[in-house]
């Protein structure tokens, strides 16, 4: 059997992947910050609605007040789910485009003997938005599910608190107990800086691959990458005047990050989009096999551990021959491309019968390619 060579054997490829993953992770983190900012808005509206209904909830002559509050909260959550879906799908599309474009470029740099095309058009965005969630079912329905669970928790807390709270502020503090827990997130330094150049001095983007990406789509991706997320909403406490310090307005770089139930789903959608982009780029370049790469540590699942270092074709053979009958990692229905379970950290590297060329000395590195 002909030995297949992993692109990871090339220093240029390894350096490119490290830099690319930093850029992709920034897209991911920024989307999470946007989502948690939207959660601040959602929860602020919920708290205001609860406050407006406090006296009716305590009044035994207003037995339907809890139903009225329930309807108001559900409406707030329904609108919020639409905003969160927008953040979700933009992350999926942008991550896929950056992963596919950058993978195509580095493969083209290492295969200088042939032309490689990077084909991305508007249909890509439509297709990614229409995909079912990694966890199953439409994304919007899953977001509604998570927010409905939160709504029920808040309503239960409001109903209980109305019986025992003596003051409006005690009631508000009780409602806050039903909200998702907060954690503090410190934003890492940005890898690439927005270019400060005159229009006449801007370089033309020169790729080894031939791109067919809509200019506005690429410009939107770069604009998103180069800008930091600026929170638009304060924490719910501020909407009702509860004196609790909010790190989002401090100058330390710290930000409140709600531990929302759908955070794990969002991460898996991101990972799936990135891996899809990698695989599609390699497939377009005529590469049909990949080396499986696992992060090996105490948290590594058994199903990821045995795949590490194997070709995807070898994994497929083992699965078809029932050599891995105890394998429970099957998130994508075939267990051949990561992520294969929630929080899967595995990745793939292209593998080929031919040893890739060394890139020419004037080939751009990832930062130069993205920032040009």
C-alpha positions in Angstrom: 0.0 0.0 0.0 1.3 3.5 -0.9 2.2 5.5 2.2 0.1 8.6 2.6 1.8 11.8 3.8 0.1 14.2 6.2 0.2 17.8 5.5 1.2 18.2 9.2 4.6 17.1 8.2 5.1 20.5 6.5 6.2 23.3 8.9 4.3 25.8 6.8 1.1 23.9 7.1 1.4 23.6 10.9 2.2 27.3 11.3 -0.7 28.2 9.1 -3.2 26.0 11.1 -2.1 27.5 14.4 -2.6 31.1 13.1 -5.9 30.2 11.4 -7.3 28.5 14.5 -6.6 31.7 16.5 -8.6 33.7 13.9 -11.4 31.2 14.0 -11.5 31.2 17.7 -11.9 34.9 17.7 -15.0 34.6 15.6 -16.3 32.0 18.0 -15.6 34.1 21.1 -17.1 37.2 19.6 -20.3 35.3 18.7 -20.5 34.1 22.3 -20.1 37.6 23.6 -22.8 38.9 21.2 -25.1 36.1 22.4 -24.4 36.9 26.1 -25.0 40.6 25.3 -28.4 39.7 23.8 -29.1 37.6 26.9 -28.5 40.7 29.0 -31.2 42.4 27.0 -33.6 39.5 27.2 -33.2 39.1 31.0 -33.5 42.9 31.5 -36.8 42.9 29.8 -37.9 39.9 31.8 -37.0 41.6 35.1 -38.8 44.7 34.1 -41.9 42.7 33.2 -41.7 40.9 36.6 -41.3 44.2 38.4 -44.4 45.6 36.6 -46.5 42.6 37.8 -45.2 42.5 41.4 -48.2 44.1 43.1 -50.8 42.1 41.0 -48.9 38.9 41.8 -49.3 39.6 45.5 -53.0 40.6 45.1 -55.2 37.5 45.7 -57.9 39.3 43.7 -55.6 39.1 40.6 -55.5 35.3 40.1 -54.5 35.6 36.4 -51.6 37.9 36.9 -49.1 34.9 36.8 -50.6 33.9 33.4 -50.2 37.4 32.1 -46.5 37.5 33.2 -45.9 34.1 31.7 -47.2 35.3 28.4 -45.1 38.5 28.5 -41.9 36.5 29.3 -42.6 33.9 26.5 -43.0 36.7 24.0 -39.7 38.3 25.1 -38.0 34.9 24.8 -39.5 34.3 21.4 -38.1 37.5 20.0 -34.8 36.8 21.8 -34.5 33.4 20.2 -34.7 35.0 16.8 -31.9 37.4 17.6 -29.8 34.5 19.0 -30.5 32.4 15.8 -29.1 35.3 13.7 -25.9 35.3 15.8 -25.7 31.5 15.5 -26.1 31.3 11.8 -23.7 34.2 11.1 -21.0 32.3 13.1 -21.6 29.1 11.2 -21.4 30.8 7.8 -18.3 33.0 8.6 -16.5 30.1 10.3 -17.1 27.8 7.3 -16.0 30.5 4.8 -12.8 31.3 6.7 -12.0 27.6 7.3 -12.6 26.6 3.7 -10.8 29.6 2.1 -7.8 29.3 4.3 -7.5 25.6 3.9 -7.8 25.9 0.1 -5.0 28.6 0.2 -2.5 26.6 2.1 -3.2 23.4 0.1 -2.7 25.5 -3.0 0.6 26.9 -1.7 1.8 23.3 -1.1 0.6 22.0 -4.5 2.2 24.6 -6.8 2.0 22.2 -9.8 -1.8 22.5 -10.1 -4.5 25.1 -9.9 -6.9 24.9 -7.1 -10.3 26.7 -7.0 -12.0 28.0 -3.9 -15.7 28.1 -4.8 -18.0 29.9 -2.3 -21.2 31.7 -3.4 -24.4 32.9 -1.8 -25.8 29.4 -1.9 -23.3 28.4 0.8 -24.8 30.8 3.3 -28.3 29.6 2.5 -27.2 26.0 2.8 -25.4 26.5 6.2 -28.4 28.4 7.6 -30.8 25.7 6.6 -28.8 22.9 8.2 -30.2 20.9 11.1 -28.4 21.5 14.4 -25.6 19.2 15.4 -27.7 18.2 18.4 -30.7 17.4 16.2 -33.6 19.4 14.9 -33.8 23.0 13.6 -31.6 25.5 15.4 -34.5 27.8 16.1 -36.5 25.1 17.8 -33.5 24.2 20.0 -33.1 27.8 21.0 -36.8 28.0 21.8 -36.5 24.8 23.9 -33.7 26.2 26.0 -35.3 29.6 26.5 -38.7 27.9 27.4 -36.9 26.0 30.1 -35.5 29.2 31.4 -39.0 30.9 31.2 -40.6 28.1 33.3 -37.8 28.5 35.9 -38.3 32.2 36.1 -42.1 31.9 36.4 -41.9 29.4 39.2 -39.4 31.6 41.0 -41.8 34.6 40.5 -44.8 32.7 41.8 -43.0 31.5 44.9 -41.4 34.9 45.6 -44.7 36.8 45.4 -45.9 34.8 48.4 -43.0 35.7 50.6 -41.3 38.8 49.4 -42.0 41.9 51.5 -40.7 44.5 49.1 -40.4 45.0 45.4 -36.5 44.8 45.6 -36.6 41.5 47.5 -38.9 40.2 44.7 -36.4 41.4 42.1 -33.5 39.8 43.9 -35.4 36.5 44.0 -36.1 36.7 40.3 -32.3 37.1 39.7 -31.8 33.7 41.3 -33.5 32.0 38.4 -31.3 33.7 35.8 -28.3 31.8 34.4 -25.1 32.0 36.5 -22.5 34.5 35.4 -18.8 34.0 34.9 -16.1 36.5 34.2 -14.4 36.4 30.8 -11.2 38.2 30.0 -10.8 39.0 26.4 -7.5 37.8 24.9 -5.3 40.2 22.8 -6.3 40.5 19.2 -3.9 38.7 16.8 -4.4 41.0 13.7 -4.8 44.7 13.9 -7.1 46.7 11.6 -4.8 48.1 8.9 -4.2 51.8 9.2 -3.4 52.6 5.5 -4.6 55.0 2.9 -6.9 53.7 0.2 -4.2 54.1 -2.5 -1.7 52.1 -0.4 -3.9 49.0 0.1 -2.5 45.8 -1.3 -4.4 43.6 -3.7 -5.1 40.2 -2.2 -2.9 37.7 -4.0 -3.8 34.0 -3.4 -2.2 30.8 -4.5 -5.8 29.5 -4.9 -8.3 31.0 -7.3 -11.1 32.5 -5.3 -14.8 32.9 -6.4 -16.0 34.5 -3.2 -18.5 37.3 -3.3 -16.6 40.5 -2.4 -19.2 41.7 0.1 -19.3 38.3 1.8 -15.5 38.4 2.3 -15.5 42.0 3.4 -18.2 41.2 6.0 -16.0 38.4 7.3 -12.9 40.6 7.6 -14.9 43.4 9.2 -16.3 41.1 11.8 -12.9 39.6 12.5 -11.1 43.0 12.9 -13.6 44.6 15.2 -14.1 43.8 18.9 -17.6 43.2 20.2 -18.9 46.2 22.2 -21.7 45.3 24.6 -24.9 47.2 23.9 -26.8 46.2 27.1 -26.1 46.5 30.8 -26.8 43.7 33.2 -30.5 43.3 34.3 -29.7 44.7 37.8 -29.3 48.2 36.3 -32.7 48.2 34.7 -34.3 48.2 38.2 -31.6 50.0 40.1 -30.2 47.2 42.1 -26.7 48.3 43.2 -24.6 45.4 41.9 -21.2 46.1 40.2 -21.2 45.1 36.6 -17.7 44.2 35.3 -18.8 45.0 31.7 -18.4 48.8 32.4 -15.0 48.5 34.1 -11.8 49.2 32.3 -10.1 45.9 33.2 -11.1 44.1 30.1 -13.4 41.8 32.0 -16.9 41.0 30.8 -19.9 39.2 32.2 -20.6 35.9 30.3 -23.8 34.2 31.1 -23.5 30.4 31.3 -26.5 29.8 29.0 -27.7 26.3 28.4 -27.2 26.6 24.6 -23.5 27.6 24.9 -22.4 24.0 24.3 -24.6 23.7 21.2 -23.2 26.9 19.8 -19.6 25.6 20.3 -20.4 22.4 18.5 -22.1 24.2 15.6 -18.9 26.3 15.3 -16.6 23.2 15.3 -18.8 21.4 12.8 -18.7 24.4 10.4 -14.9 24.6 10.7 -14.4 20.9 10.0 -16.8 21.0 7.1 -14.8 23.8 5.6 -11.6 21.9 6.0 -12.9 18.8 4.4 -14.7 20.6 1.6 -11.5 22.5 0.7 -9.4 19.4 0.6 -12.0 17.5 -1.4 -12.2 20.3 -3.9 -8.4 20.0 -4.3 -8.7 16.2 -5.0 -7.6 15.1 -1.5 -9.9 12.3 -0.2 -8.2 11.1 2.9 -7.2 12.8 6.2 -5.2 12.1 9.3 -7.2 12.2 12.5 -5.7 14.4 15.2 -6.8 14.1 18.9 -5.9 16.3 21.8 -4.5 13.6 24.2 -4.9 14.4 27.9 -7.0 13.2 30.9 -10.2 14.6 29.3 -9.8 12.7 26.0 -12.7 10.3 25.2 -11.8 6.7 24.5 -13.3 6.9 21.0 -11.1 9.9 20.1 -8.0 8.3 21.6 -8.0 5.3 19.4 -8.6 7.4 16.3 -5.6 9.6 16.9 -3.0 9.3 14.1 -5.1 7.0 11.9 -6.2 7.9 8.4 -10.0 8.4 8.0 -9.9 5.5 5.6 -8.4 3.3 8.3 -11.0 4.4 10.8 -13.8 3.6 8.3 -12.3 0.1 7.8 -12.1 -0.5 11.6 -15.7 0.6 12.1 -17.0 -1.5 9.2 -15.1 -4.5 10.4 -16.6 -4.1 13.9 -13.2 -3.6 15.4 -14.6 -0.7 17.4 -17.9 -2.2 18.5 -17.7 -0.3 21.8 -17.3 3.0 20.0 -20.0 5.4 21.2 -18.9 8.5 19.5 -21.2 8.9 16.5 -22.5 12.5 16.5 -22.2 12.8 12.7 -23.8 9.3 12.1 -20.6 7.8 10.7 -17.9 8.6 13.2 -15.5 9.6 10.4 -15.2 13.4 10.9 -15.0 15.4 14.0 -16.8 16.5 16.1 -18.1 13.0 16.9 -19.4 13.9 20.4 -20.2 17.1 22.3 -17.1 19.2 23.2 -15.0 17.1 20.7 -11.6 18.8 20.2 -10.4 16.6 17.4 -9.4 17.9 14.0 -8.2 16.6 10.6 -5.2 17.2 8.4 -5.2 16.3 4.7 -3.2 13.2 3.7 -2.0 12.5 0.2 0.2 9.9 -1.7 2.4 12.8 -2.9 4.7 14.7 -0.7 3.5 18.3 -0.8 6.0 20.9 -2.2 7.6 23.4 -0.1 5.9 26.8 -0.6 7.8 29.4 -2.5 9.7 31.9 -0.4 7.3 34.7 -1.3 4.2 32.8 -0.3 2.3 34.8 2.3 1.8 33.4 5.8 -1.7 33.3 7.3 -1.7 36.8 8.7 -0.4 38.4 5.5 -3.0 36.4 3.4 -5.9 37.4 5.6 -4.8 41.0 6.1 -4.0 41.7 2.5 
